[in-house]
Amino acid sequence: MRGILDDHVERGTMYKGVKVMGVIDNLEMILEENKLDEIAITLSLKEYGRLEHIVNMCEKSGVHTKFIPDYTGIIPNKPYTEDLQGLPVINIRHVPLTNTVNIVMKRIVDIIGSFCAIIIGSPIMLFCAIAIKFSSPGPVIFVQERVGLHNKPFKMYKFRTMKAQEDKDENDEDNGWTVKDDPRVTSIGRFLRKTSLDELPQLFNVLVGKMSLVGPRPERPMFVEQFRETIPRYMIKHQVRPGMTGWAQINGLRGDTSIEKRIEYDLYYIENWTMGFDIKILFLTIFRGFINENAY
């Protein structure tokens, strides 16, 4: 690399290991005095008004020109381009599951998979229900409101793992994060959480279409409102159905772990979804997802 032109760094100094040859207005003179093979333009958004003039100068000199758009703060992962009536359009975020064929294909797998899992897992669910009923008073199933696809709330079902609290709203039982050695968790509940057996009733959520076998984990409305203001790009996870298991979960990000890191994994899943990716996650869930040190 011969050097760079920068209006904000003094000429002759080294910037990130590259010599500053002058300011942008020196470009025409530098093009005349140097035999350059290629020019890369990296203007900031506020300087895009100069782009056409710079490109014209480079093309007039016959130098191959590349443009590196300054949208890394807006589009953190790979962008997706498409044609809109002859106009090039950059989608801020490529979500394969907005494609009708992909949606239908994933839904078919969810229906078949959840139905088969309910049939096969019914003896285990019956055993869990009996164990819960005899271990502590209260309902067997814990119903809690979560936020799902397109920010719509739904009722999520789990086996009850905490002591029932009388005269309280169903959401009051779990208003805070469950932490290690949480006194609210029953003895059988601790086992169910550790082995993820408490999640089995969510198969019915999958069967009726409120959830998917694989996807970002749904969160409670109170936390969604909190995280949407504090965690960048948090709400993007609601562009797809929430899942029983997911890319973040099989990488250990469940329970009392970093929300920022979970969203990073969720966005990767959303933007890189394929049916093969779902199968990989389901397969890895058997070895990584059921039993996890962060599930308590």
C-alpha positions in Angstrom: 0.0 0.0 0.0 1.4 3.4 -1.1 -0.4 5.5 1.5 -3.7 7.2 2.5 -5.3 10.6 2.2 -6.9 11.9 5.4 -8.3 15.3 6.2 -7.9 14.7 10.0 -4.3 13.3 10.2 -1.2 15.4 9.6 0.7 14.7 6.4 3.8 12.5 6.7 2.7 10.8 9.9 2.0 7.1 10.1 -1.6 6.1 10.7 -2.3 2.4 11.6 1.1 1.5 9.9 0.4 3.4 6.7 1.9 6.8 5.7 -0.5 9.7 5.3 0.3 11.3 1.9 -2.0 14.4 2.4 -5.6 15.4 2.4 -8.4 14.3 0.1 -8.1 17.5 -2.0 -4.6 16.3 -3.0 -6.0 13.3 -4.8 -5.9 14.8 -8.3 -2.3 15.8 -7.9 -1.3 12.4 -6.5 -3.1 10.5 -9.3 -1.0 12.5 -11.8 2.3 12.0 -10.1 2.0 8.3 -9.1 1.3 5.2 -11.0 -1.4 3.6 -8.9 -3.1 0.3 -9.5 -6.1 0.7 -7.2 -7.8 3.2 -5.0 -10.1 2.3 -2.1 -12.5 5.0 -1.0 -13.5 4.9 2.7 -15.5 8.1 3.3 -17.6 8.6 6.4 -21.4 9.0 6.0 -21.2 12.7 6.5 -18.7 13.0 3.6 -20.7 11.1 1.0 -21.4 14.3 -0.9 -17.8 14.1 -2.1 -18.1 10.6 -3.4 -19.2 11.3 -7.0 -16.4 13.8 -7.5 -13.7 11.4 -6.1 -14.9 8.5 -8.2 -14.9 10.7 -11.4 -11.3 11.7 -10.7 -10.2 8.1 -10.2 -12.0 6.8 -13.3 -10.6 9.7 -15.4 -7.1 8.6 -14.4 -7.9 5.0 -15.3 -7.3 3.7 -11.8 -9.4 0.7 -10.6 -11.6 2.1 -7.8 -13.2 0.3 -4.9 -15.7 1.7 -2.5 -15.9 0.6 1.2 -19.3 1.9 2.6 -19.2 3.2 6.1 -22.2 1.3 7.5 -20.4 -1.0 10.0 -22.2 0.8 12.9 -25.5 0.2 11.3 -25.0 -3.2 9.7 -22.8 -5.2 12.0 -23.0 -8.4 10.0 -23.0 -9.2 6.3 -25.5 -7.2 4.3 -27.8 -8.6 1.7 -28.5 -6.9 -1.6 -31.4 -7.2 -3.9 -33.0 -5.5 -6.9 -36.1 -3.4 -6.4 -37.5 -2.3 -9.8 -34.0 -1.7 -11.2 -32.7 -0.1 -8.0 -30.0 -1.7 -6.0 -31.2 -2.2 -2.4 -29.2 -3.1 0.7 -31.3 -5.0 3.3 -30.1 -3.9 6.7 -30.4 -7.5 7.8 -30.8 -10.7 5.8 -33.3 -13.0 7.4 -33.8 -16.2 5.5 -36.9 -17.1 7.5 -38.8 -14.3 5.9 -38.8 -16.4 2.7 -42.2 -18.3 2.3 -40.5 -21.5 1.2 -38.2 -21.5 4.2 -41.0 -20.7 6.6 -43.2 -23.5 5.3 -40.3 -26.0 5.4 -39.3 -25.1 8.9 -43.0 -25.3 10.1 -43.4 -28.8 8.6 -40.3 -30.0 10.5 -41.6 -28.4 13.7 -45.0 -30.1 13.4 -43.6 -33.5 12.6 -40.8 -33.2 15.1 -42.9 -31.9 18.0 -45.7 -34.5 17.4 -43.2 -37.4 17.4 -41.4 -36.0 20.5 -44.7 -35.7 22.4 -45.5 -39.4 21.6 -42.1 -40.7 22.5 -41.7 -38.4 25.5 -45.1 -38.9 27.0 -43.9 -41.6 29.6 -41.2 -39.2 30.7 -43.7 -36.3 31.0 -46.1 -38.5 32.9 -43.3 -39.4 35.3 -42.3 -35.7 35.7 -45.9 -34.7 36.4 -46.3 -37.4 39.1 -43.0 -36.4 40.7 -43.9 -32.7 40.8 -47.4 -33.5 42.3 -46.0 -35.6 45.1 -43.0 -33.4 45.9 -44.8 -30.1 46.6 -48.3 -28.6 46.6 -49.4 -26.6 43.5 -50.1 -27.0 39.8 -47.9 -29.4 37.7 -47.7 -26.9 34.8 -46.3 -23.4 35.1 -47.8 -21.0 32.6 -45.9 -17.8 31.9 -46.3 -15.0 29.3 -43.4 -14.6 26.9 -42.8 -12.5 23.8 -42.7 -14.3 20.5 -42.7 -13.8 16.7 -43.4 -10.2 15.7 -43.4 -9.1 19.3 -46.6 -10.9 20.0 -47.1 -12.3 23.6 -48.0 -15.9 24.1 -48.4 -18.4 27.0 -45.4 -20.7 27.4 -45.8 -24.0 29.3 -43.2 -25.6 31.5 -43.2 -28.1 34.3 -43.3 -26.2 37.6 -39.9 -26.3 39.3 -40.5 -23.7 42.1 -42.6 -23.6 45.2 -46.1 -22.4 44.4 -46.9 -18.9 45.8 -50.4 -18.3 46.9 -52.4 -15.2 46.0 -49.9 -14.0 43.5 -49.9 -13.5 39.7 -48.4 -16.4 37.7 -45.6 -14.1 36.7 -44.7 -13.1 40.2 -43.2 -16.6 40.8 -40.3 -15.8 38.6 -39.9 -12.1 38.4 -36.1 -12.2 38.8 -33.4 -14.3 37.3 -33.0 -17.8 38.8 -29.6 -17.9 40.5 -27.5 -20.8 41.8 -29.0 -22.4 44.9 -32.2 -20.4 44.5 -34.4 -21.2 47.6 -37.5 -21.0 45.4 -36.6 -24.1 43.4 -37.9 -27.4 44.7 -35.7 -30.6 45.0 -37.4 -32.2 42.0 -37.4 -28.9 40.2 -33.6 -28.6 40.5 -33.3 -32.0 38.8 -35.8 -31.0 36.1 -34.0 -27.8 35.4 -30.5 -29.4 35.3 -31.7 -32.0 32.8 -34.0 -29.5 30.9 -36.9 -31.9 31.4 -39.0 -28.9 32.6 -38.9 -27.7 29.0 -40.8 -30.7 27.6 -44.3 -29.1 27.8 -43.0 -26.5 25.3 -43.4 -29.2 22.6 -47.1 -28.3 22.7 -46.2 -24.6 22.1 -44.2 -25.8 19.0 -47.1 -28.0 17.8 -49.6 -25.1 17.8 -47.1 -22.7 16.2 -46.2 -20.4 19.0 -42.6 -21.7 19.1 -40.2 -23.6 17.0 -37.9 -26.5 17.9 -34.9 -24.2 17.2 -34.7 -20.5 17.6 -33.8 -17.7 20.0 -35.2 -18.2 23.5 -38.3 -16.1 24.3 -38.2 -13.7 27.2 -40.8 -12.2 29.5 -42.4 -8.8 28.5 -40.9 -6.9 31.5 -37.4 -7.9 30.4 -38.0 -7.3 26.7 -39.0 -3.7 27.5 -35.8 -3.4 29.6 -33.4 -5.0 27.1 -34.8 -3.2 24.0 -33.5 0.0 25.5 -30.2 -1.2 26.7 -29.1 -4.0 24.4 -28.4 -3.0 20.8 -30.3 -5.0 18.2 -32.1 -7.0 20.9 -35.6 -6.8 19.2 -34.3 -8.5 16.0 -34.7 -11.9 17.6 -38.5 -11.4 17.3 -38.3 -11.6 13.5 -38.3 -15.4 13.9 -40.2 -17.8 16.1 -38.6 -18.4 19.5 -37.2 -21.9 20.0 -37.0 -24.6 22.7 -33.3 -24.8 21.9 -30.9 -22.5 20.0 -27.4 -21.6 18.9 -26.8 -19.6 22.1 -28.1 -22.3 24.4 -25.9 -25.1 23.0 -22.9 -22.8 23.4 -23.6 -22.5 27.2 -25.5 -19.2 27.1 -28.5 -19.9 29.3 -29.5 -19.1 32.8 -27.7 -16.2 34.5 -25.3 -15.5 31.5 -24.5 -12.4 29.3 -27.6 -11.1 27.4 -25.3 -9.3 25.0 -23.5 -12.5 24.1 -26.8 -14.4 23.7 -28.0 -11.7 21.2 -24.7 -12.0 19.3 -25.4 -15.8 18.9 -29.1 -15.2 18.1 -28.3 -12.8 15.3 -25.8 -15.2 13.8 -28.4 -17.9 13.8 -31.1 -15.6 12.3 -28.8 -14.3 9.5 -27.3 -17.7 8.7 -30.3 -20.0 9.0 -30.5 -23.2 7.0 -32.4 -26.4 7.6 -29.0 -28.0 8.0 -28.1 -25.5 10.7 -31.3 -26.4 12.6 -30.5 -30.1 12.4 -26.9 -29.4 13.7 -28.3 -27.5 16.7 -30.8 -30.3 17.4 -28.1 -32.9 17.3 -25.7 -30.8 19.5 -28.6 -30.2 22.0 -28.5 -33.9 22.8 -24.9 -33.6 24.0 -24.7 -29.9 25.1 -28.2 -28.5 25.6 -30.0 -30.9 28.0 -27.5 -30.8 30.8 -25.8 -27.5 31.4 -23.9 -26.0 34.4 -25.8 -22.7 34.0 -29.2 -24.3 34.3 -30.3 -24.1 37.9 
